[in-house]
Amino acid sequence: MKKLGLLVSLLTFSSFAYSATLSIHIYSDKTFSDIIIAPLTGTYTLECDGKRMDSCSTTSIYEITVVDDSLLQVKSLDHIIGKYNHLRFRGYGTKNQFFSKPSTESVKRLYDDDLTLTAEHGNLKLINIVDLEHYVAGVVYCEAGPKKPAEFYKVQAIICRTYALNDIARHISDGFELCDMVHCQVYQGVTHNTDILQAVESTKGMVLVDDNNQLITAAFHANCGGQTLNSEDVWNSALYYLRGKQDTFCTHQPAATWEKKIPATDWKNYLDKKEKYLHTDNLHSQGYWDSIPDSKRVFLYDKGYLIPLKDIRTDWNLHSTYFTITDNGDSFTLSGRGYGHRIGLCQEGAIHMSQLGYNYQQILHFYYLDVQLIDYTLLPFSGFN
């Protein structure tokens, strides 16, 4: 990216003037009509239908219940505050955190910053209004887990930040920006992991952009099995920075191999049903498809039919599309490699690279072709500043 080369080389990423705030639908896979909210640190006020109703302390506890299908009843320890359509716990100061515990859950969660609550179809809808960097730290913990190298956490922080800002309008029609599930990125609130917090702080504001100054699709997966794929092999669009490449860094890591045995009758019945809706390939022979290395195949060729491997992976809940098939007579064994869609950054490969001494810039440029790091506040739009 020549036009940004000089600019990027001058950036130190030591501090940034702005910080984005995201709206995240939390507990998005849960349904419940009753929850306990308790401020832990900082200073909060409770706003009900836009009016300040209560000052919250660290001893405040609120029970919020959906009543009459659409109203929220708010109850403190000693009295009912009232019934409202919209609630907001608004934090003031530099560090504000609250606990939440739905009546259907056995474990409470800790979140940063603000919270809004409304009722939808008789259930509570919670939106965490959270600082971008607080969100990134929580996502890194959920997506990468504990006890990883510090340099890898920097890698994960940058791609999680990029992924979030690139997808920020995904749920805008639903009244929020991102959900807290795999559909966006997994997020369950605050992490206390000091390595992750330090990695997020040291990479604060860093995102990956393409040669048009646009945020990239920062795809990542657990393990590619030794070969990543082109973006168009799985998705519809060909992105120049998501090119398939050999990756020897992940081949001996925990998620590198897998196996699944399927009864012969089940497998044959599956192929027959699948092929009823497909057209035969009249252009290529069995030999042509057999000549493609297993690591780069995107179709299974069977009796003239081409079955997308991504369909087979979904239908059989396989770890990846990278596998070979062995006929055992009464069963078929699928011997596979990798875990995930195999596009973009391979997490176990990146972890091993960091253990070998590669820095986060080298790791990112290994998996994403011809991209650049930049402070997101320098991007040519005003949505995040």
C-alpha positions in Angstrom: 0.0 0.0 0.0 2.4 2.7 -1.3 0.3 5.8 -0.4 0.2 4.8 3.3 3.7 3.5 3.5 5.3 6.7 4.8 2.5 7.5 7.1 2.5 4.0 8.7 6.2 4.0 9.1 5.9 7.2 11.2 3.2 6.0 13.5 4.2 5.0 17.0 0.8 3.9 18.1 1.7 5.1 21.6 -1.5 7.1 22.2 -4.7 8.0 20.4 -7.0 11.0 20.7 -10.2 9.0 20.2 -11.9 5.8 21.3 -14.9 4.2 19.7 -17.9 3.0 21.7 -19.7 -0.1 20.5 -23.2 -1.4 21.3 -23.2 -5.2 21.9 -26.2 -7.3 22.4 -25.2 -9.5 25.3 -26.8 -12.8 26.3 -28.0 -12.8 22.7 -28.5 -16.6 22.6 -30.5 -16.5 25.9 -34.2 -15.8 26.7 -35.1 -14.6 30.2 -37.5 -12.0 31.7 -35.7 -11.3 35.1 -32.2 -10.2 35.9 -30.1 -8.9 38.8 -27.8 -5.9 38.0 -25.2 -4.7 40.6 -22.6 -2.0 40.0 -19.1 -3.1 41.2 -16.8 -0.2 40.5 -17.1 3.4 39.5 -20.1 5.7 39.6 -23.4 4.9 38.0 -26.8 6.5 37.7 -29.9 4.7 36.7 -31.9 6.4 34.0 -35.5 5.4 33.4 -37.2 6.5 30.2 -34.5 9.2 29.9 -34.8 10.6 33.4 -32.3 10.1 36.2 -34.0 8.1 38.9 -31.3 6.8 41.2 -27.6 7.1 42.0 -26.0 3.7 42.2 -23.3 2.7 44.7 -21.2 -0.4 45.0 -23.8 -1.7 47.5 -26.8 -1.2 45.1 -28.6 -4.2 43.7 -31.4 -4.0 41.2 -33.9 -6.6 40.1 -35.4 -5.9 36.7 -38.4 -7.9 35.5 -40.5 -7.8 32.4 -44.2 -7.2 33.3 -47.2 -6.8 31.0 -45.0 -8.1 28.2 -43.3 -4.8 27.5 -42.7 -2.8 30.7 -39.7 -3.2 32.9 -40.3 -3.2 36.7 -37.3 -2.0 38.6 -36.8 -3.0 42.2 -34.0 -2.1 44.6 -33.2 -3.8 47.8 -36.0 -2.1 49.8 -38.6 -0.8 47.3 -40.1 -0.8 43.8 -38.7 2.2 41.9 -41.3 1.9 39.1 -42.2 0.5 35.7 -40.6 1.9 32.5 -40.0 1.2 28.8 -36.2 1.8 28.7 -33.5 1.7 31.3 -29.8 2.8 31.2 -27.1 2.3 33.8 -24.8 5.2 32.8 -21.3 5.2 34.2 -19.2 8.2 35.0 -15.4 8.3 35.4 -12.6 6.2 34.0 -13.5 2.7 35.2 -17.1 1.5 35.6 -18.1 -2.1 35.9 -21.3 -4.0 36.7 -22.3 -7.5 37.5 -25.3 -9.1 35.7 -27.0 -12.4 36.5 -30.2 -13.5 34.6 -32.6 -15.7 36.6 -31.9 -18.6 34.2 -28.1 -18.5 34.7 -26.1 -19.9 37.5 -23.0 -17.7 36.9 -22.8 -13.9 37.0 -20.8 -12.0 34.5 -18.9 -8.7 34.8 -19.1 -6.0 32.1 -17.4 -2.7 31.5 -19.1 0.6 31.0 -22.9 1.2 30.3 -25.9 -1.0 30.0 -29.4 -0.5 28.4 -32.4 -2.7 28.9 -35.7 -3.0 27.1 -38.3 -5.6 26.7 -38.8 -7.5 23.4 -41.5 -10.3 23.0 -41.8 -10.6 26.8 -38.0 -11.1 27.3 -35.2 -8.7 28.4 -32.9 -7.3 25.7 -29.6 -6.1 27.1 -27.2 -3.9 25.2 -23.7 -3.2 26.6 -22.5 0.2 25.5 -18.7 -0.5 25.8 -15.4 1.2 24.9 -13.8 -0.5 21.9 -10.7 -1.5 23.8 -12.6 -3.0 26.7 -14.6 -5.0 24.2 -11.5 -6.2 22.4 -9.9 -7.4 25.6 -13.1 -9.5 26.4 -13.2 -10.9 22.9 -9.5 -11.9 22.9 -10.0 -13.9 26.1 -13.1 -15.7 24.6 -11.5 -16.3 21.2 -8.0 -17.2 22.3 -8.2 -18.4 25.9 -5.6 -18.1 28.7 -1.9 -19.0 28.8 -0.9 -17.9 25.3 2.2 -16.0 24.4 2.1 -12.2 24.8 3.0 -11.6 21.1 0.1 -13.8 20.0 -2.3 -11.8 22.2 -1.2 -8.7 20.3 -2.0 -10.4 17.0 -5.4 -11.5 18.2 -6.2 -8.0 19.6 -5.4 -6.4 16.2 -7.5 -8.8 14.2 -10.4 -8.7 16.7 -10.4 -4.9 16.6 -10.3 -4.9 12.8 -13.0 -7.6 12.6 -15.3 -5.6 14.9 -15.0 -2.2 13.2 -15.3 -3.8 9.8 -18.6 -5.5 10.8 -19.9 -2.7 12.9 -23.2 -2.3 11.0 -24.0 -6.0 10.9 -27.0 -5.7 13.4 -27.8 -2.1 13.0 -31.4 -2.9 11.9 -31.8 -4.8 15.1 -31.0 -1.7 17.3 -27.4 -2.6 18.1 -24.1 -3.0 16.3 -22.7 -6.5 17.2 -23.9 -9.6 19.0 -21.8 -11.5 21.5 -21.8 -14.9 19.6 -19.7 -16.5 16.9 -21.8 -14.7 14.4 -19.9 -11.6 15.2 -17.2 -12.5 17.9 -17.6 -14.3 21.2 -17.8 -11.8 24.1 -18.7 -12.4 27.7 -17.5 -9.3 29.4 -14.5 -8.3 31.4 -11.2 -10.3 31.4 -8.7 -10.0 34.2 -5.9 -11.7 32.2 -3.0 -9.2 32.6 -1.2 -10.5 29.4 -4.3 -9.8 27.3 -4.9 -6.4 28.9 -1.3 -5.4 28.2 -1.5 -6.7 24.6 -4.6 -4.7 24.0 -3.1 -1.5 25.5 0.2 -1.9 23.6 -1.7 -2.3 20.3 -4.4 0.3 21.1 -6.1 1.5 18.0 -4.2 -0.7 15.5 -6.2 -2.2 12.7 -5.4 -3.8 9.3 -6.3 -2.1 6.1 -6.0 -3.0 2.4 -4.5 -1.0 -0.5 -7.7 1.1 -0.6 -7.4 2.2 3.0 -10.4 -0.1 3.8 -10.6 -2.4 6.9 -9.9 -5.9 5.8 -12.0 -9.0 6.6 -9.7 -10.2 9.3 -10.8 -13.9 9.1 -9.2 -16.4 11.5 -9.6 -20.0 12.5 -8.2 -22.5 15.0 -6.0 -24.6 12.7 -5.6 -24.8 8.9 -4.0 -28.3 8.9 -1.0 -27.0 7.0 -2.7 -25.2 4.1 -4.9 -22.1 4.2 -7.5 -21.5 1.5 -8.4 -18.6 -0.8 -11.4 -16.6 0.3 -13.4 -17.6 -2.8 -12.9 -21.3 -2.0 -15.4 -20.9 0.8 -17.1 -17.5 0.4 -18.3 -15.7 -2.7 -15.7 -13.0 -2.9 -12.0 -13.2 -3.9 -10.0 -10.9 -1.6 -6.4 -10.4 -2.6 -5.1 -10.5 1.0 -6.8 -13.8 1.8 -4.7 -16.2 -0.4 -4.2 -19.8 0.3 -0.7 -20.7 1.4 1.3 -23.5 3.0 1.6 -23.2 6.7 4.0 -25.6 8.5 3.7 -23.8 11.8 0.5 -25.5 12.8 0.9 -29.1 11.6 1.9 -30.5 15.0 -0.4 -28.5 17.1 -3.4 -30.0 19.1 -6.1 -29.3 16.5 -4.1 -30.4 13.5 -5.8 -33.7 13.0 -9.1 -35.4 13.5 -11.1 -38.5 12.4 -14.7 -39.4 12.0 -16.1 -42.9 11.2 -19.4 -43.1 9.4 -21.4 -46.3 8.7 -21.3 -47.2 5.0 -25.1 -47.2 4.5 -25.3 -43.7 6.1 -22.6 -42.3 3.9 -23.9 -43.8 0.7 -27.5 -42.6 1.5 -26.1 -39.2 2.2 -24.3 -39.0 -1.2 -27.4 -40.2 -3.1 -29.6 -37.6 -1.5 -27.1 -34.8 -2.0 -26.6 -35.7 -5.7 -30.3 -35.6 -6.5 -30.0 -31.8 -6.5 -26.7 -31.5 -8.4 -25.7 -31.5 -12.0 -23.0 -33.8 -13.3 -19.6 -32.4 -14.3 -19.2 -32.9 -18.0 -16.0 -31.0 -18.4 -13.6 -32.9 -16.1 -12.8 -36.5 -15.4 -12.2 -38.3 -12.1 -8.5 -38.1 -12.8 -8.6 -34.3 -13.0 -10.3 -33.9 -9.6 -8.0 -36.6 -8.1 -5.0 -34.6 -9.2 -5.9 -31.7 -6.9 -4.1 -32.0 -3.6 -6.3 -32.9 -0.7 -5.3 -29.7 1.1 -6.6 -27.5 -1.8 -9.8 -29.3 -2.7 -13.2 -27.6 -2.4 -15.3 -30.3 -3.9 -15.8 -34.1 -3.4 -16.1 -35.8 -6.8 -18.5 -38.8 -6.7 -19.9 -40.5 -9.8 -19.6 -37.4 -11.9 -21.1 -35.1 -9.2 -19.3 -32.3 -7.4 -20.4 -31.9 -3.8 -19.1 -28.8 -2.1 -16.8 -29.8 0.8 -18.2 -26.9 2.9 -21.6 -28.5 2.7 -20.2 -31.9 3.8 -18.5 -30.2 6.7 -21.7 -28.5 7.8 -23.9 -31.6 7.3 -21.6 -33.9 9.3 -20.3 -31.4 11.8 -16.7 -31.9 10.7 -13.8 -29.9 12.0 -12.7 -28.8 8.5 -13.0 -29.5 4.7 -9.5 -31.0 4.6 -9.9 -34.8 4.7 -9.4 -38.0 2.9 -11.9 -40.9 2.8 -11.1 -44.6 3.4 -13.5 -47.3 2.5 -13.5 -49.9 5.3 -16.3 -52.1 3.8 -18.9 -51.6 6.5 -17.9 -48.0 7.2 -16.0 -45.0 5.8 -13.3 -43.2 7.8 -12.8 -39.5 7.2 -9.3 -38.6 8.2 -9.0 -34.8 8.5 -6.6 -32.0 9.2 -7.3 -28.6 10.7 -10.2 -27.0 12.6 -12.2 -24.2 11.1 -12.8 -22.6 7.7 -9.1 -22.3 7.0 -9.2 -18.8 5.6 -6.9 -16.1 7.0 -5.0 -16.4 10.2 -4.4 -19.8 11.7 -4.4 -19.3 15.5 -2.3 -22.4 16.4 0.1 -21.5 13.6 0.3 -17.9 14.9 0.8 -19.2 18.5 3.7 -21.4 17.4 5.2 -18.6 15.4 5.2 -16.4 18.5 6.9 -19.1 20.5 9.6 -19.3 17.9 10.3 -15.6 18.3 8.3 -14.0 15.4 6.8 -10.6 16.4 3.2 -9.6 15.8 3.9 -7.7 12.6 5.7 -10.7 11.0 2.8 -13.0 12.0 0.1 -10.8 10.6 2.0 -10.3 7.3 2.5 -14.0 7.0 -1.2 -14.7 7.0 -2.6 -11.5 5.4 -1.0 -10.6 2.0 0.1 -6.9 1.4 -1.9 -5.3 4.2 -0.8 -2.4 6.5 -1.3 -1.5 10.1 -2.8 1.9 10.9 -4.5 3.8 13.7 -8.3 3.5 13.0 -8.9 7.2 13.7 -6.9 8.0 10.6 -9.3 6.1 8.4 -11.3 8.2 5.9 -14.6 8.1 7.8 -15.9 9.8 11.0 -17.9 6.9 12.5 -15.3 6.0 15.1 -14.1 9.4 16.3 
